[in-house]
């Protein structure tokens, strides 16, 4: 996968404008993970590929690019062989992270897949498997959605009116409860920003779609 992402970046550099090349340099620097990446509105508008900002376990914010889409799932790649898989903003699988999400069931009934029908009180249940501190764990999760209000997000110089949804999650049989938060574009129904847990109340993941997948 490292060769694959390097190939992507090589192809992007060819024919890029100086502005786009500076963005690619920013991307490469962000992969070191030493400090938050900063991307200007102009750089976001000039991005030649789908991109998102990612913060793992309250660490530095990094920039990752969309590798490909498979069966509706967006697969975001990093140079150090990590992969983040999402479906309309829902984290559904990861590879080569300190903690990894291995499986989520009942995804076809995730309310985020049908955001126009999302209502106060919408519920969802699923089984999840994840890797935590080198151990394999599983749990049955139940969640309930509530609309907490609206908020404007400014991404790439564009102001998006978003509904802010809270997802109250409980792990059955475990003393773990937490909230995931999703900012959903009122115009398109896309999740443009989220804060969610990778496992049952562990390893927070924050994502901002700077340039969402097509």
Beta strands, then each sheet from edge to edge (+ up, - down):
strand 1: 51-56
strand 2: 61-70
strand 3: 73-77
strand 4: 83-87
strand 5: 90-95
strand 6: 100-104
strand 7: 123-132
strand 8: 135-155
strand 9: 158-172
strand 10: 176-185
strand 11: 191-197
strand 12: 204-211
sheet 1: 5+ 4- 3+ 2- 1+ 12- 11+ 10- 9+ 8- 7+ 6-
end
